[in-house]
Structures are given as structure tokens and as C-alpha cells.
Amino acid sequence: MNDLTASAEAWGIEPGYHDVFGNWHPAGPQTLRRLIEALSAGRAKPPQVEYPLLPEHPMRCWQGDGRRLWGLAVQLYALRSARNWGHGDFTDLAKLIETAGAMGAGAIGLNPLHALFPDRPGAPSPYAPNSRLFLNPFYIDVDAVPEFPGIEAAGLTDDLRRLRESELIDYDGVARAKLHALQLAYEQFAKKAAKERRSDFEAYRTEQGEALTRFACFEVLRQLHAPKPWWDWPQPWKNPDRSALAEFRRQHLGACELQEFMQWTADRQLAACVSAVRKAGMPIGLYTDLAVGIDPSGADAWSRQDTIVASVCVGAPPDEFNTAGQDWGLAPFNPMTLSQDDFAPLRQLMRAVMRHAGAIRLDHVMGLKRIFMIPQGMAASEGTYVRYPFEPVLRVIGEESCRHRCMVVGEDLGTVPEGFRETTAKWGIWTYRVMLFERDGDGRFRPPEYYPTDAVATFNTHDLPSLQGWLSAHDLRVKRALGIDPGETDEARVHAQNMLRATLSARAAGEADGVPAAIASFLGDTPSKLAVIGLDDVLGEIEQINVPGTTDEHPNWRRKLPVPVEQLAGHMGLQRVARAFARAGRSHKS
């Protein structure tokens, strides 16, 4: 071991990685130097951290009441309704909760609701957030804001008609309409808010504290200095102290308070959805997603420069489907500073995402143990893994989970380190099992009995083909047309389809009601505590939500569901799925 490798090891940087074929790829000297520089942040040596002694019997994450339930997964922005503004909102979500709860669903699975960049509507991925501490204001139902003067008064009648009728989400149009309307609502609020409304707003500001102030100031600073990223801003705004921000907010009160007003409004409307969950009797309620990292140019990276590594990107090493590796463009926590103040940054994040959730899903949960980091400007294949204090992190997640009575699911797909699932299971984090991946070497689908109990069982994910797309091999044709190797031949797909038909014929009593109901019947028979099916699969959507490796080449994150939320209660396919889950004993009403 040379001096550079030894130094990298001291900083938790692994000297290389094995690919999926078992080949060793050593990390180059430039990679090691750049990662040491990023993690050290000017320190001469790694900090010496003494973690609390881990208990022999750890505090496991909240487990719920133990019932086997089912849930409906949806991309919230994709909900279509007669009244929304061309983009699903929290009132649509409340209606979906009412409908699904009446059918016996115990949970609604959601994409990340994190704050994005309102002025970058062309970058709608919910997995590349501006901030994971705050919410995307495009989910606000503006009509439900008391101070909004109305669509006609706002001059939006024709715009909203067009936005509702567009087949794909027009993010530019939605951004213009909602930001204009929220500005009008805020102006009325600032002039003559009811006493109770102003009091609740101030209570929210107090509750969120400095994090909200920093987020609001960042958004205003970003507008003032656009298009420069924060690291190119003039001093003192690259990294201002508390007093500088207080003065900035005083000088730009209206602009900063508008940002706070939008976050308050979003928070309260999401809280109303939780009330709808309770009314519907759903045991879990909202099952939300937590993105694995943040946009390095966003609010969280700027606000927590001490704990975020903005000069590297999270990704994945090369595999059979991505031979060049993957660079997700996301900044991670710095493992050298994450533990400060008993993991205060991690606790803050957990509290933000668990605030209104009955369960959360940790995207790429293996990142709790180690993350593949790529120095900015280098190829994905040139990255390597960096280690995190795994079990101390799990301790914090377990404590916050119990505090908020919120279950935790780990998206543990792909290359899982040896012993990883055993450790997360010990701390009460459920595993995530995808039917498309649960196959034997000969392609046969594993039976329901194979699935673990402490798990979420589902057919696919947002990065995989829809059920109808997979059955018709539409996804293979789409990827080839985009110049992407799908990693599967037509012959292999036909074999897999035959294997699925055989499995459903033998194991799914609901096949006569259609394939989605048969899938529900199969998943319902697993011992897994939560079985989830995508609403797009129930409705027969053929297109994939997101095609990894594409941005503008494919309309990722832009598709609306084909059936309005008002009509879902009478949709025969959804009713059949609900009956299949009920026959499996998963209805919360039974």
C-alpha cells in the first residue's frame, strides 16, 4: 500500500471496486487525490469521532401494527383532474386517498415531494432536488389558498384550459401560472391576512427556524445572481453567516416572505392530506420517497457546506446495462462531518421527510454504508466507493423512525454488499423486492413464499417498464430507437413473458379479471407486509415513467395518467385490483 492509497483509506476511500463480473478496477491517483481534497475540506487529517456504544438489542425502526396491507403507487404530478392546473396537486392527492382508502388500500406510495427549481421547469426529475427539507410548490392547489383572488381575476382562464388539455405536462406553463397566482395570493396575504392565518404562518416560521430562513434567502439570492451557481456568487453570499442573512431578509422582506408563504401553504395542504388519511382509516397513509442526494447547485448544498460534498457526484460503477457507469449528478453527505452534533444534519433530514409520512423509502439505501463518488469532471468509471459510519447512521434513523412512528423501507436493488440486508433488517429497515427481478436462473418467477415478511413487494419501479410496456415489449423498442442497449433480447423477453403467464396461471386466482388483478393477487399472497402496485399499471399505461440514461430524448417525468382522479372510484380495473388484494386478506377494512 503506497502513501496515497494509505491516506485515501484513512479518509474512508476504497482503493477501487469490483464490477458485476468480478473484475477489479483500481482507483487512479487523480481520483484518490480529488476525493481526499473534497472530503477533507482543508483538514490535515480525518476527524477522530467516538460514536456512542451501539446497544446489543438496537432500537428498531417503527414497524406499524403488523398487518399485511396493500398500497397504490403514483407519481403525484401525473394525476389528471378536471380542476387541477395541468399538474397533480395536494387536492388531487386527498381525492385519491379517499378513493383508495374506500377500496381498502392502506398506503399511497409517492415520488419524492422535495423542492425543485421553480425557474427550471425543464428539469422536472423529483430525484434531483434543490432541497430535501422543503416541498415542491407546484403541488399546491392554488384555488384552495384563501387569499387567491380567483382564476379569472388572475387572467389565467385560457392558460389553465390549455394546461389541462395538454397530453404531457407543460412545466413551463405550469410554472408561469402557479408562480404568478401564488405571488397574487401572497400580496393579498401580506396586506390583509386574517389574524389566525398570520398567526399560523408565524408559527410555521418559528417551527422551521433557520433552515427556512436560509432556504428562502437562497431562492431570492439565486434569482438575483442567476445564472451563476452559488460558488460563483460574490462575498458574503457564497457562505453568509446568520446575521448577514437576517439583514438580507430584512432588506428583501417581500421576496423572502413569498418563499416562506409558499412553503407554509404546501406544508399545510400536505397536512390536510394526512387528515384525509386518518378519515379514510388507512393504517400507513403516505409512503414517500427520499432521494439519495441533492443538486450541488441547490439550497441544501449551499446551506450545509459543512456537511455536503458539492464537488463530487453520486453514481454507480459500470455494469452490464450501463457499461460506462452512471453519474447521477447528485451531491452526498460528507461522511467526515455527518456525525457532528449527534448526526444533526441527518436527523434534520429524517424529521423533514417523516413529518407527514407513515412510511418512507430510502432511495439507494446501500449509500448508508458506502456511496460511489465521482469527482466532478471525471468519467463515471473513474469513481470509487467512500464508506459511511453504517450502524451509527442506522441508529439515528431508527430513533427518528420511532419518534415519528414512521416505517422505513430501503431500496436495496442492484449490487448489495455482503451482510448488508442482514444488518438493515436488524435495525428494522424493510427490504424492497421487485417481482421483475425475483427470478431464478432459468427465468422462472419465484413463488410468493420466497418473499420476506419485512418487505415491500411490487412488480416494478419508476425506472423500469410499465406492466403493459413490459408485456408488449414496448420498452425494448423505445430504448433501441433511442440508441440504448436494453440489455435483453426479444427472445429473452418472450421467454420471460411465458414464465409470467405460467406463474400467474398457477398462482393468481384473479387472472380472469385481467393481468393487473392477477399481479395484485400474486403480490397479495406474499408474506410481505406491504404489497404495492402502480396506478399507471392498473390503468394500462404503456410508457415508462423514466428511462434511465435519457433527459430530453424521452418525456421522462412528464406523462399524465389517462384517467382523471374523479373517475377512479368507478374504474373497473382498480376495483378488480382492490378485490384481489381483499381476497388475499390485505384490505384494511377487513
C-alpha positions in Angstrom: 0.0 0.0 0.0 1.6 3.3 -1.1 1.3 6.6 0.8 -1.6 7.9 -1.4 -3.6 4.7 -1.0 -3.0 4.7 2.7 -4.1 8.3 3.0 -7.2 7.6 1.0 -8.0 4.6 3.3 -7.8 6.9 6.3 -10.5 9.1 4.7 -12.7 6.1 4.1 -12.0 6.0 0.4 -11.8 2.5 -1.1 -8.8 1.8 -3.4 -11.1 0.5 -6.2 -14.1 -1.6 -7.0 -15.2 -4.9 -8.4 -17.6 -4.7 -11.4 -20.5 -7.1 -11.7 -18.3 -9.6 -13.5 -15.8 -9.7 -10.6 -13.1 -7.7 -12.4 -11.1 -5.3 -10.2 -10.8 -1.6 -11.2 -8.2 0.3 -9.2 -9.0 3.9 -8.5 -6.4 6.2 -10.2 -4.2 8.6 -8.3 -6.2 11.6 -9.6 -9.4 10.1 -8.3 -7.9 9.5 -4.8 -6.4 13.0 -4.6 -9.6 14.7 -5.7 -11.7 12.7 -3.2 -9.3 13.4 -0.4 -9.5 17.1 -1.2 -13.3 17.0 -1.3 -13.7 15.1 1.9 -11.0 16.9 3.9 -12.2 20.4 3.2 -8.8 21.8 4.2 -8.3 19.5 7.2 -4.9 17.9 7.6 -6.3 14.6 8.8 -9.6 12.9 9.3 -11.5 13.9 12.4 -11.5 11.3 15.2 -15.1 10.5 16.1 -16.2 8.4 19.0 -19.6 7.0 18.3 -22.0 6.0 21.2 -21.8 2.4 22.1 -24.3 0.5 20.0 -26.9 -1.4 22.1 -26.9 -5.2 21.9 -30.6 -5.0 21.0 -30.9 -1.9 18.8 -33.9 0.4 18.6 -35.6 -1.0 15.5 -37.5 1.3 13.2 -41.2 1.7 13.7 -42.9 -1.5 12.5 -46.6 -0.5 12.4 -49.3 -2.9 13.6 -48.0 -5.9 11.7 -50.9 -6.2 9.3 -50.4 -7.2 5.7 -51.6 -4.3 3.6 -51.6 -3.0 0.1 -50.8 0.3 -1.4 -51.2 2.2 -4.6 -48.1 3.9 -6.1 -48.5 7.2 -8.0 -46.4 10.0 -9.4 -48.3 12.9 -7.9 -47.6 15.3 -10.7 -49.2 12.8 -13.1 -52.6 12.9 -11.6 -55.2 14.3 -14.0 -58.3 16.1 -12.8 -60.9 18.5 -14.1 -59.8 21.2 -11.7 -56.0 21.0 -11.4 -53.7 23.2 -13.4 -52.2 20.6 -15.6 -50.1 19.2 -12.8 -51.3 16.9 -10.0 -51.7 18.7 -6.6 -52.4 18.0 -3.0 -56.2 18.3 -3.5 -55.9 15.5 -6.1 -53.9 13.5 -3.6 -56.6 13.9 -1.0 -59.2 12.7 -3.5 -57.0 9.7 -4.4 -56.7 8.9 -0.6 -60.5 9.0 -0.3 -60.9 6.7 -3.3 -58.1 4.2 -2.4 -59.0 4.1 1.3 -62.6 3.2 0.5 -61.3 0.3 -1.6 -59.2 -1.0 1.3 -55.8 0.4 0.4 -53.5 1.0 3.4 -51.0 3.3 1.8 -50.4 5.7 -1.1 -46.8 5.5 -2.4 -45.5 8.8 -3.7 -42.5 10.1 -5.7 -40.2 12.5 -3.7 -42.1 15.7 -2.9 -38.8 17.6 -2.5 -38.4 21.2 -3.6 -37.1 21.5 -7.1 -36.1 24.7 -9.0 -39.3 26.6 -10.0 -37.4 28.5 -12.6 -36.0 25.4 -14.2 -39.3 23.7 -15.3 -37.4 21.8 -18.0 -35.6 19.7 -15.3 -38.6 18.0 -13.5 -36.9 14.9 -12.0 -38.1 14.6 -8.4 -34.9 12.7 -7.7 -32.6 15.8 -8.4 -33.9 18.2 -5.7 -33.0 21.7 -4.8 -33.7 20.8 -1.2 -34.9 17.7 0.6 -36.0 19.7 3.6 -38.8 21.6 1.8 -41.6 20.9 -0.7 -42.2 21.5 -4.3 -44.7 24.4 -4.5 -46.1 23.1 -7.8 -48.1 20.6 -5.7 -50.0 23.5 -4.1 -53.7 23.7 -5.1 -53.8 27.5 -5.6 -57.6 27.6 -5.8 -57.6 26.4 -2.2 -55.4 29.3 -0.9 -57.8 31.7 0.8 -56.0 34.8 -0.5 -56.0 33.8 -4.1 -58.3 36.2 -6.0 -59.5 33.6 -8.5 -58.6 32.3 -11.9 -60.5 35.0 -13.8 -59.0 37.8 -11.7 -55.6 36.4 -12.2 -56.1 36.3 -16.0 -55.4 32.6 -16.2 -58.6 31.2 -17.7 -57.3 30.4 -21.2 -53.9 29.3 -19.8 -55.4 26.8 -17.5 -57.7 25.4 -20.2 -54.7 24.7 -22.3 -52.6 23.3 -19.4 -55.4 20.8 -18.6 -55.8 19.7 -22.1 -52.2 19.1 -22.9 -51.3 15.5 -23.2 -47.9 15.9 -21.5 -47.3 18.2 -18.5 -46.3 21.7 -19.8 -43.9 22.5 -16.9 -43.1 25.9 -18.4 -46.8 26.8 -18.5 -47.5 25.4 -15.0 -44.5 27.3 -13.6 -45.7 30.6 -15.1 -49.3 30.1 -14.0 -48.6 28.9 -10.4 -45.9 31.4 -9.6 -48.0 34.3 -10.9 -51.0 33.1 -8.9 -49.0 32.5 -5.7 -47.5 35.9 -6.0 -51.0 37.4 -6.2 -52.1 35.3 -3.2 -49.1 36.4 -1.1 -49.7 40.0 -1.9 -53.2 39.7 -0.6 -51.9 37.8 2.4 -49.3 40.5 3.2 -51.9 43.2 3.0 -54.8 41.8 4.9 -54.3 38.3 6.2 -56.8 37.1 8.8 -55.3 37.1 12.3 -55.5 33.3 12.5 -53.7 32.9 9.2 -50.9 35.2 10.1 -50.5 33.5 13.4 -50.3 30.1 11.8 -47.7 31.4 9.3 -45.5 32.8 12.1 -45.9 29.5 14.0 -44.6 27.6 10.9 -41.7 30.1 10.5 -40.7 29.6 14.2 -41.0 25.8 13.9 -38.8 25.6 10.8 -36.3 28.1 12.2 -33.1 28.9 10.5 -33.5 26.2 7.8 -36.5 28.0 6.3 -34.8 31.4 6.5 -31.8 30.1 4.7 -33.9 28.3 2.1 -36.0 31.5 1.4 -32.9 33.7 1.2 -31.2 31.3 -1.1 -34.1 31.3 -3.5 -34.0 35.1 -3.6 -30.2 35.2 -3.9 -30.4 32.7 -6.7 -32.8 35.0 -8.6 -30.6 38.0 -8.1 -27.4 36.2 -9.2 -28.8 34.0 -12.0 -27.5 32.1 -13.9 -24.4 31.9 -11.7 -24.2 28.9 -9.3 -23.7 29.8 -5.6 -20.0 29.1 -5.6 -19.6 32.0 -8.1 -21.6 34.5 -6.1 -19.8 37.5 -4.6 -18.9 37.6 -1.0 -20.5 37.3 1.6 -23.2 35.4 -0.2 -21.1 32.3 -1.0 -21.4 31.3 2.6 -23.1 34.0 4.7 -23.4 33.9 8.4 -26.7 34.2 10.4 -26.5 38.0 10.9 -25.9 38.6 7.2 -28.9 36.5 6.2 -31.1 38.3 8.8 -30.2 41.7 7.3 -30.7 40.3 3.7 -34.2 39.1 4.7 -35.0 42.5 6.2 -34.0 44.3 3.0 -35.8 41.8 0.8 -38.7 41.0 3.1 -41.4 40.6 0.4 -39.4 38.3 -1.8 -38.2 36.2 1.1 -41.6 36.0 2.8 -43.1 34.9 -0.5 -40.8 31.8 -0.5 -41.8 31.1 3.2 -45.5 31.7 2.3 -45.3 29.0 -0.5 -43.6 26.5 1.8 -46.2 27.2 4.6 -49.0 26.7 2.1 -47.5 23.5 0.7 -46.9 22.1 4.2 -50.5 22.8 5.4 -52.0 21.3 2.3 -49.9 18.2 2.7 -51.0 18.1 6.4 -54.6 18.1 5.1 -53.9 15.0 3.1 -52.7 13.3 6.3 -56.1 14.3 7.8 -57.7 12.6 4.8 -55.6 9.5 5.5 -57.0 9.3 9.1 -60.5 9.9 7.9 -60.1 7.0 5.4 -58.7 4.8 8.1 -55.5 4.0 6.2 -53.0 2.4 8.7 -49.9 3.7 6.9 -51.1 6.6 4.8 -48.4 8.4 2.8 -45.4 6.3 1.8 -43.0 8.9 0.4 -39.6 8.6 -1.3 -36.4 10.2 -0.2 -33.9 11.0 -3.0 -30.3 9.7 -2.4 -28.7 13.1 -2.9 -29.2 16.7 -3.9 -28.4 19.0 -6.8 -25.0 20.5 -5.9 -26.1 23.9 -7.0 -29.2 23.9 -4.8 -30.2 25.2 -1.4 -29.2 22.3 0.8 -25.7 22.2 -0.7 -25.3 25.9 -0.1 -26.9 25.9 3.4 -24.9 22.9 4.7 -21.5 23.4 3.1 -20.0 21.8 6.2 -21.8 18.5 5.7 -22.5 18.3 1.9 -19.8 17.4 -0.6 -20.7 19.6 -3.6 -17.5 18.9 -5.6 -18.4 15.2 -6.2 -21.3 13.4 -7.7 -23.0 10.2 -6.6 -23.3 7.4 -9.2 -22.8 3.8 -9.9 -19.9 1.8 -11.4 -20.2 0.2 -14.8 -22.5 -2.8 -15.1 -24.0 -4.9 -17.9 -26.7 -2.4 -18.6 -24.5 0.8 -18.2 -21.1 -0.1 -19.4 -19.7 3.5 -18.9 -21.1 3.7 -15.3 -23.6 6.2 -14.1 -23.2 9.8 -12.9 -26.4 10.9 -11.2 -25.3 14.5 -10.8 -26.2 14.5 -7.1 -24.1 15.7 -4.1 -24.0 13.4 -1.0 -23.4 14.0 2.7 -19.8 14.2 3.8 -19.1 11.1 6.0 -16.4 13.0 7.8 -18.7 15.6 9.2 -22.2 13.9 9.1 -21.8 12.8 12.7 -21.4 16.3 14.2 -23.9 17.2 17.0 -25.1 13.6 17.1 -25.8 13.5 13.4 -27.8 16.7 13.4 -27.9 17.0 9.6 -29.2 13.5 9.2 -31.8 14.0 12.0 -33.0 17.2 10.4 -33.5 15.4 7.1 -35.3 12.5 8.6 -37.6 14.8 10.5 -38.4 16.7 7.3 -39.3 13.6 5.3 -41.1 11.8 8.1 -43.1 14.9 9.1 -46.2 13.8 7.2 -45.4 10.2 6.3 -46.4 6.9 7.6 -43.5 5.2 5.8 -40.5 6.4 3.8 -38.5 4.7 1.1 -34.7 5.4 1.1 -33.6 5.5 -2.5 -30.3 3.6 -3.0 -30.2 2.6 0.7 -26.8 1.0 0.2 -25.5 4.6 0.3 -25.9 4.4 4.1 -22.9 2.1 4.1 -20.9 3.3 1.1 -21.5 5.5 -1.9 -19.8 5.5 -5.3 -18.4 9.0 -5.6 -17.1 10.6 -8.8 -15.1 13.8 -8.7 -16.8 16.4 -10.8 -15.5 16.5 -14.4 -14.3 12.9 -14.3 -15.9 9.9 -16.0 -18.3 7.7 -14.0 -15.9 4.7 -14.5 -13.2 6.7 -12.7 -15.1 6.9 -9.4 -14.8 4.7 -6.4 -16.6 3.9 -3.1 -16.5 6.0 0.0 -17.5 4.5 3.4 -20.0 5.9 5.9 -20.5 5.1 9.6 -23.1 2.5 8.8 -24.6 1.3 12.1 -24.3 4.7 13.8 -26.4 6.1 10.9 -28.9 3.3 11.3 -29.2 4.1 15.0 -30.2 7.7 14.1 -32.7 6.5 11.5 -34.2 4.0 14.0 -34.6 6.7 16.7 -36.3 9.2 14.4 -38.5 6.5 12.9 -39.8 5.6 16.3 -40.2 9.2 17.3 -42.3 9.9 14.2 -44.0 6.5 14.1 -42.8 6.2 10.5 -41.7 2.9 8.9 -38.6 2.8 6.8 -38.1 0.9 3.5 -34.7 0.5 1.9 -34.4 0.4 -1.9 -31.8 -2.3 -1.9 -31.7 -3.2 -5.6 -28.5 -3.8 -7.6 -25.2 -4.8 -6.1 -25.9 -5.3 -2.4 -22.8 -5.6 -0.2 -22.4 -8.9 1.7 -24.2 -8.8 5.0 -25.9 -5.5 4.2 -29.5 -6.8 4.3 -28.9 -8.7 7.5 -27.7 -5.5 9.2 -30.5 -3.3 8.0 -33.1 -6.0 9.0 -31.6 -6.0 12.5 -32.4 -2.3 12.7 -35.9 -2.8 11.4 -35.5 -1.4 7.8 -37.7 -3.3 5.4 -36.2 -4.7 2.2 -37.6 -3.8 -1.3 -38.5 -6.7 -3.6 -39.4 -6.2 -7.2 -41.1 -9.0 -9.0 -39.3 -8.4 -12.3 -36.0 -9.1 -10.5 -37.2 -12.0 -8.4 -36.5 -14.8 -10.9 -34.4 -17.9 -10.9 -31.5 -18.6 -13.2 -33.9 -20.3 -15.7 -36.1 -17.2 -15.8 -38.9 -18.6 -13.6 -40.6 -16.2 -11.3 -40.0 -17.1 -7.6 -43.2 -18.0 -5.8 -44.9 -15.7 -3.3 -43.5 -17.8 -0.4 -40.0 -16.7 -1.4 -40.6 -13.1 -0.5 -39.6 -11.8 3.0 -42.1 -10.7 5.6 -40.5 -7.3 6.5 -40.6 -6.1 2.9 -42.4 -4.1 0.3 -43.3 -6.3 -2.7 -44.0 -4.7 -6.1 -44.0 -5.5 -9.8 -41.6 -2.8 -11.0 -40.2 0.7 -10.2 -40.3 4.1 -11.8 -37.1 3.2 -13.7 -38.5 0.0 -15.1 -41.1 -0.7 -17.8 -44.7 -0.4 -17.0 -46.6 -3.6 -16.8 -48.3 -3.1 -20.2 -45.0 -1.9 -21.7 -43.2 -5.0 -20.5 -45.9 -7.3 -21.7 -45.8 -5.8 -25.2 -42.0 -5.3 -25.2 -42.7 -1.7 -26.0 -39.8 -0.7 -23.7 -37.3 -2.7 -25.8 -38.4 -0.9 -28.9 -38.2 2.6 -27.2 -34.7 2.0 -25.9 -33.4 0.7 -29.2 -34.9 3.7 -31.0 -33.0 6.0 -28.5 -29.8 4.1 -29.2 -29.8 2.5 -25.8 -28.9 -1.2 -25.4 -31.9 -2.6 -23.4 -29.7 -5.5 -22.1 -32.3 -8.0 -23.2 -33.1 -9.7 -26.5 -36.6 -10.2 -27.9 -36.2 -13.9 -27.4 -35.4 -13.4 -23.7 -38.4 -11.2 -23.2 -40.7 -13.7 -24.9 -39.4 -16.4 -22.5 -39.9 -14.1 -19.5 -43.4 -13.3 -20.6 -44.2 -17.0 -20.9 -42.8 -17.5 -17.4 -45.0 -14.8 -16.0 -48.1 -16.3 -17.7 -47.3 -19.7 -16.3 -46.8 -18.2 -12.8 -50.0 -16.2 -12.8 -52.0 -19.1 -14.2 -50.7 -21.3 -11.4 -50.7 -18.9 -8.5 -53.0 -15.9 -9.2 -56.7 -16.6 -8.7 -57.6 -13.2 -10.2 -56.2 -13.7 -13.6 -59.6 -13.9 -15.2 -60.1 -10.3 -14.0 -57.1 -9.1 -16.1 -53.3 -9.0 -15.7 -53.1 -6.2 -13.1 -55.5 -8.0 -10.9 -53.5 -11.2 -11.3 -50.3 -9.3 -10.4 -52.2 -8.0 -7.3 -53.3 -11.5 -6.4 -49.7 -12.8 -6.7 -48.2 -9.9 -4.6 -51.1 -10.2 -2.2 -50.2 -13.8 -1.5 -46.6 -12.9 -0.4 -45.9 -12.7 3.3 -44.5 -9.2 2.7 -46.2 -6.6 5.0 -46.9 -4.2 2.1 -47.7 -5.0 -1.5 -47.7 -2.1 -3.8 -49.0 -1.7 -7.4 -48.5 1.3 -9.6 -51.6 3.2 -10.6 -50.2 3.6 -14.1 -50.1 -0.2 -14.3 -53.7 -0.5 -13.1 -54.7 1.9 -15.8 -52.8 0.2 -18.6 -50.3 2.9 -19.3 -47.7 1.6 -21.8 -45.0 4.2 -21.4 -42.2 4.1 -18.8 -42.2 6.9 -16.2 -38.4 7.4 -16.6 -35.9 5.9 -19.0 -32.5 6.0 -17.2 -29.8 7.4 -19.3 -32.1 9.9 -21.1 -33.0 13.5 -20.4 -34.6 15.3 -23.3 -34.7 12.2 -25.6 -37.7 10.8 -23.8 -40.5 12.6 -21.9 -39.4 11.5 -18.5 -41.5 12.7 -15.5 -43.9 14.4 -17.9 -46.7 11.9 -18.6 -50.2 12.4 -17.2 -52.3 9.4 -16.2 -55.1 8.5 -18.7 -58.0 8.5 -16.2 -58.9 11.6 -14.2 -58.8 11.2 -10.4 -62.6 11.9 -10.2 -63.3 8.8 -12.3 -61.0 6.3 -10.4 -63.7 5.2 -7.9 -65.7 3.8 -10.8 -62.7 2.3 -12.7 -63.3 -1.4 -13.1 -59.6 -2.3 -13.3 -58.9 -0.6 -10.0 -61.9 -2.2 -8.4 -60.6 -5.7 -9.6 -57.2 -5.0 -8.1 -58.8 -4.0 -4.8 -60.8 -7.2 -4.8 -57.7 -9.3 -5.5 -55.9 -7.7 -2.5 -59.0 -8.1 -0.4 -59.2 -11.9 -1.2 -55.5 -12.1 -0.1 -56.6 -10.6 3.3 -54.9 -7.2 2.8 -57.8 -4.8 3.0 -57.5 -2.5 6.0 -61.3 -2.7 6.2 -61.4 -6.4 6.8 
